[in-house]
Amino acid sequence: MTYKIYKTKTILNIQKHVDGGWFWVKYSAYPYTGCEYGCEYCYSRDEKYNPHKASREPEVLKFEDPFSEYIKIKENASELLKKELKNKLRDLIYIDGYQTVETKYRYARKMLEVCLDLNFPVFLNEKSPMLIRDMDILKKINEKSYLNVGWSIITSRDDETRLAFEPKAPPVSARFKAMHQLAENKIMAGTVFMPILPFIYDDERNIEEVIKKTKDCGGQYVLDAGLTLWGYCKTHFYKALKKYDSSLIAKYDRLYENKQALGEYTVRLHQSVLKYCKKHNIMSYIPRPLKFYPEKLQINKKIAEIFYLEVRELQLSGEGGYKEWAYRKAAWSLDDLEENVWEIFKNKGIDGLMQIKGIGTSMAKQIEEFLKAGKN
Ligand code: SF4
């Protein structure tokens, strides 16, 4: 393992829109680049995200897997986060960093301290129970604004199969234990069940076990997604797959080369997750946190939440297309709207709603129904 300490020029990533229906984050920031856990399916290796570009840092060429063998440490992470976050509108920020290097540097903790000071709500997506040692700060963020910890879990079993795909990550049992500790401290947590590996972890038994275990450990949701395969990530993942069971390569090829088969498979997988979430009485999505938004905008954000969740369900049920885009555009418009949508409706009726950019007749009617139901 090679570590490099450096000063980064910027740290805060800002999305144009929140990732509605998923984690609800607007911002993200990371104290380290690369990840020592080196999960074989990790899409952060992709050229699009991978910070280790050989064109800028030729030394990365000497590593077999630069993403997990060469970790860069941003020594100015917290100072920069403070500077870049302080004048931003309050919204959810995605932070992760509890990998082994955090034991020594504690930069993830320092970034959380900045979020606490500036009163920013936080979503953490983690694999390591190490974050429990920072329970003091986690509790404070939760009390002051909002904290949600999504545990990255693809199986409930700590067996050889799991180790073939997550060789250096902490045991799943430790993640579930940490989830339980968060729940005991009244902090929202759940399982980020991604990616569900085809022909390995997509059986009903694994799906139900993960969901049941999440429920038993006080988790409030299970958020699922399948495996995406492209470019360098695919090449890397196939090496691990070949080592695990070479006969699966042909099965993966057949599945991923046939768009229709993949679409139908994805729908079946999601339906299975929905079935067991219902059986074990646990949410299949993360409810949007609203309390940290200005009061007059909360109703806009709430209706946007309904539309964003519709987008996600349409995507996962293979019914995307025009309908998905109509919901997405309506959600974006409501999120960007600076006036209270109820005031618009009260003063101008449904015509007023239709004057909002991105809101057509059907969306305006749905907003009207929601507003009227809320007033009854
Ligand atoms: S822990 Fe997360 S970021 Fe790290 S390698 Fe695994 S999936 Fe990627």
Residues whose N, C-alpha, C, O or C-beta is under 5 A from the ligand:
A	BS01	SF4	C35 Y37 G38 C39 C42 K127
